[in-house]
Amino acid sequence: MDTGTNKFKILNDPVHGFIKIPSEFIYDLLEDPWFQRLRFIKQLGFADMVYPGATHSRFLHSLGALHLMGQALSTLRMKDIDISNEEFEAALVAILCHDLGHGPFSHSLEFNISGRISHEDISLSVMKILNEKYAGKMDMSIQMYSGTYHRKFFNDLISSQLDMDRLDYLLRDSFYTGVIEGSVGSDRIISMLNTSGNRLVVEEKGVYSIEKFLIARRFMYWQVYMHKTVLAADQMLKRIISRARFLIDGGKNVKSTVPVDYFIRTRIDREELLKSGNKDFAGMFFKLDDNELISSIRQWAENEDKILSGLAKAFLYRRLPAIELSDQPFSEELINSIKESLTGLNDFRSQDPGSYIYTGGVSNLTYAPAAPSIKILKKDGSLKELTELSSILKHEVLSKSTTRYYLCYPKDIRDIVIKM
């Protein structure tokens, strides 16, 4: 390690302005190959198919979350909350590493390419690997991240209904998509933070800012994160992976990059990963990013299997399926009728109609009163639930899960589908 390097850098971020690297250890983490990998993971998956500017990376988002965490901790210190220098740095490290476990295109393939393992599970596993590399410097950060540290407000700042992760991604995603309705007043919200009983709370005068934050999140979810074109691309990619896996399981030759091939063939046990780690998993996951997956899809576009190659080419050139949205599930009768229409075309797609015609649902909950809720600190020192003080959260649409159902099918049979 070059001890002569000036590690107290200042980075220029288009969202937050100048971001200071607060310690030499955090500089070392930023320079670590595990963190640099996040440059090659897009924050918003396929949102750039709708919003061309949305090509920002998990690397940028993690830097932004680091910056906001520093602001939040400084605010709490100004309110006479004792935070040691060790705790301060540990919290910064925890939020910096919170997304290390994201796979290609962020959430697009979560629970698909690596089994039933969340990106949070993988982030924790990677943090343990880094902790070993850096001689235990991340012990406290791991406790804060996993929620085992005795001062729970640190975990609230990392992972809750009002954490620094959400604050940054709403601001950043709004900026890069140009969807201004998603912008939130992070400075105002952070200035209203406090603690009570070792948990993070918001001072009473910040209620309106929290309401705007929640409405902005709801808007971004349906307008950006679950935009129907983004949803169609996500679902199409899953069918491509599924077809490749089906062919490999059947002994067919499917060329892929080494890490993509590993994850298509291998299923990882979550308990094993979290308990003892898995060196093979970690080594391959380190190499897995957007570029690796796109390289594999380009190879699949030349595969002799017409279904895999056709899907891969359509994905690469943005020839996405038609998609319909509904507040009610699509009937099995309708799905079967569409599949029969595809079969009637007498081409290779009828061999696997499930790769072309599929349905499902996506849900969003703006605010979850049953989860660890946002507590409001009143001027008299008492605590209230946000729902007790917020008039907008009395509306069911904001405090209950909303589900939308999708139906995807080939565009060339749209006229047939419309008549059904």
N, C-alpha and C positions, 0 to 999 in steps of 0.2 A: 504493500500500500504506500503510495507516495505521500509522505508526511509534509512535503513542501507545498502541496497544493492548497490554494485558498478555497476552503470549503464553505465559506459563508457567502454564497452567491445570492443574487437577486434575479428572479425570473419575471418576464413581462407576460402576463396573462390577459387576453382580450376581455375576459369577464370581470376579474377582480383587480386588475391593474398589477402593480408590483407585488410579487410574492417572495418573501425572504426565506431562505433555507436556514432554519433556526439553530442547527447544531451539526457538528461534524459527523455524528452517527447517522443522522437523517440524510445527510449528503451521501454517505456511503451506501445507504439503502437505495437512494434514488439512482445511484450508479450501478447497483447490483443488477446482473443479468435478469433476475426474476422480475424486477420492477421495469426494466427497459423493455421486457416482453410486452408490456401493456401498450406500448406504442403501436403494436400491430393487432390490437383488438379494438374494433369500433365500438364506441359507447352505445350507439343506437341501432346496432344491427343493420337492418335494411331500410331504415327510415330515410336514407338518402335517395331511395327510389321514388320518394314522394317529395322530400325536401332536400334538394341537391347539396345544400350547405352542411348537412348533418353528417359530416365525416370525421368528427372529433373522436379522440381516443379515450380509453380508460386511463391512460397515463395523465392526460390533461385533467380529467375529472378527479383523479386521486390527489393531484396537486391542489386543486380547488378545495377539496374537502379538508386537506391539511391546513390550508390557509384559514378556512372558517373555524376549524377546531382551535387554532391559535387565538383567534378573536374571541371565541366563546370562553376559553379558559382564562384569558386576560380579563374579560368582563366579570367572571365569577370571582377572580382575585380582587378586583376593585370593590366588590361587595363583601369583602372581608371573609371570603370562603378560603380556608387554608388549603392550598394546593402546593405540594413540595415541587422542587425542580425535577425530581425523579418522576413524580406522577405526571407533571406537565409533559415531559418528553415521551413518557410511555403512552399517554393518550394520543399524542401526535403520531407516534409510530403505529399505533393500532388503527387509526383512521386511514393512515397512508397505505396500509397493507390490506384494507378491508376488501378490495376487489382483485387480489392476486389470483383468486380461484376462478376467474371468468374464462370460459372457453371461447371458441370462434364465434364472432358476432354476438358476444355478450349473452343475452338471455335466449337467443333464438334456439339453441340446441341444449339448453339446460335440462337435465334429467333424460336426455336422449343419447348423447354420444358417450357419456361416461357412467351410464346406469343411474340408479336412484340416489345420486349424490349431488347435493346442492353446491353452488359456488361458494357459499359460506363455509361448508365442510372442507372444501379444497383449500380455501384461503387459510383456514386454521391449520391444515396440514402443512402448507407452505411456510407459514409463520414458524412452525416448529422446526422445519428444516433450516430456516434462516437463523433461528435462535441458537441452534447447534453450531452453525457456521460462525456466528458472532459471539460465541462463548457465554450464552445465557443473558445477553443484554436485553432480550425481549420477554423475559419471564413475566414482568408486570403487564406488559402490553397484551400478552396472550390471555392473562387473567381478565383484563378489562374487556377484551374482545369477546371472550367466551361468557362473560357475565359472572365470573366467580370472584372477582375482586370485591372486597367488602364495601367499598364506596360505590354504590350502584349508579350514581349519576354519571360516572364515566362511561359506563355501558349505554346509558340513555343517550349520551352525545354521539355514540357510535352507531347504535341500532335501536331505534324506537320510532314512534309516529311523528317525532319532531327531532330528527338527528341531522348531523352535518352532511351526511351523505345525501339525504333528500334535498336539503337546502341548496347544495351545489348543483345537483343534477337538474333540478327545476330551472335554476338560473341559466345554467350552461346549455341545456337542451333548448330552452326558449330562445337563447341568443343565436345558436347555430341553425335552428330551423326557421327562425324569423317569426315564430308564433308568439307574439308579444303577450298574449293573454296568460302565458305560463310564467311570466316573470314575477318574482316575489321580492319583498323588501328584506333581504337577509340581515342587513345592518340593524334595522329596527327590531326584528325578531330576536337577534342575538343580544341586543341591549336590554331586552326584557327577561332574559333568562336568570334564574336563581335556583337555589336548592332548598329542599325542606325534607327532613327525615332521610337524608342521604339520597334523595331522588331529585331528578331535574324537574323544575316547575317553571311556569311563566307568570310574570307579574300581571296583575289584573288589567292594567292599561294596555297590555299587549293582545287582548282577546281579538280585536278586530284584525290585527295583523295575522293572527293564526287562522282566522276565518278565511282571509284572502289566500293564505298559503294552501289551505285545504281545497278551496275552489279551484285554484290554479292547478293543483295536482290532478284533480278530477278532469279538468279540461284537457290537460296534456295527455292524460291516459287515453282518452278516447280520440282526441284529435291527432296525436302523434304516435304514442307507444302501441296503440291497438287500432291505428288507421287500417282500413280494410285492405289497402294495397300491401302494407307492411305485414299484415296477418296472412295474406295470400302467399307472400314470399316465404315467410316463416314456415307455413304448412307445406309448401312445395318442397322446401329444403329437407324437411323431415321425411317426405315420401322418397326423395332421392337417396337419403341415407338408408332408409328402410329397404329400398330396392337393392342397393349395393350389398347390404347385409344379407338379404335373402339369397342373392347370387353366390356370395362367398360361402354361406352355410350349405349351399347346394354343390359346392366344389367347383364353381365357375371361376374363370380367371378375371379378376377385377383389379387393375393396377391403381395403386394409391400411393401417396407419400407414406413414409414409414410410420410417423405418429398417427395419421388418420387410419391407416390399416390396423394399427394396434388397438385403437379405441373402437373400431367397428367389430373387431374380433373378441375383445376382452371385456368382461364385466367385473367391476371392482366391488368388493364388500365394504360397505360404509364403516362398519365397526372396526374392521382391520385397518382401514385407512386412518381413522381417528385415533386408534389405540397405539399402533406401532409404526404407522407410516408404511409406505410401499415405494421402494426406491425405483422399481421399474415404472410404476405409475407416474411418480414425480418426474422422472427423466423424460418420459414421453410427453407428459402434459406440458412441461417446459417448452417443448418444441411445437406445441399445438397452438396455432393462431389462425387469423383470417386467411393469410396467404397460403398456409398449408392446405386448408380446406378448399380454397379456390383452385389451387394447383391440382388437387385430386379430382375436383369436378371437371376441370378441363380434360383430364385423362379419361374420365368416365364418358365424356361427350364423344369419344372415339371408340367406346366399347362396342362389341358385336351385338350385345343385347339392345334391341331397338327401344325398349321401354326406358332403360337407364340412360342410354345416349340421348334419346329424345327429350327426356326430362332435364338432363344436364344442359343441353343446348338451349332449351327454352328458358332455363333459369339464368344462364350466363347472358343471354340477350334480352332479358326482361320480357319474355313472352309468358306472362303469368296467367293463371287460370282466372276465369270469371268468378266473382265472389258475391254472394247475396248475404245480407244481414237481416236478422229478425229477432224480435223480443221473445219469440216462442220457438221451441225445438222444431226442426224440419222432420216431417213424418217419414217413417220407414218406407211407406208406400211411394212417396215422391222419390226418395233415393233409389229405390229399386226400379222405378220407371225410367229415371235418368240413365241408370246403368244399362237397362234394356235398349235405350236409344243409342248408347255408345256401341253396344254389341251389334246393333243393326247396321252400323257403318261398315262392318266387315273388315276392320283393319287390326293391326297388332295390339292396339290399346285394349281390345276386348279380352286379352289374355290376363290382364291385371287391372280391372276397373277401379279397384281400391286405390291405385296410384293416381287416379285422375278425378275421382268423384268421392268426396269425403265431407263429413260434417263434424261439428263439435261446438264447444261454447267457451267463451272467455268471460271472466268476472273481474269486477273492480269494486273495492270498498273504500270510499273516500276517507272515512273515519270509523275505526272499530272501537266502540265503547267497551266491548268485552275484553279487548286486549289491554295491556298496560296503557292506561289512558293518559291524556294530557291533563295535568293538574294545574289549576290556576291559584296563585297565591294572592289572596285579598289583602287589602291594606291593614286589616285588623289581625293579620297573621294566620287566619283560617284558610283551609284548602277547600276548593270546590272542583267538581268535575267540569270539564269544558262544556259538556252538554247541558249543564245546569245554567250556564251563563250565556251560551250562544244560541240566539234565536234561529239561525239558519240550520243548525244541526238537529233541530226538532223535526225537520223535514225528512221523511223516510229515505228519499233519494240520496241523501248524503250520509246517512248513518246505517244504511242497509246495503248489502251486496247487490250490485246490478250485473246481470248476466246477459250477454248478447250471443246469439247463435249464428254460426256461419255455415255456408254451403258453398263448396268449391267444385267447379266442373269445367271442362274444356270450352273455350270460347266459341269453337266452331259448331257447338250444339246449343248455343244460347237461344236461338229462335225456337227450337223444340222445347226447351225448358220453360220459356216464357208462356207457351201455350198450355202448359200443364196446370 
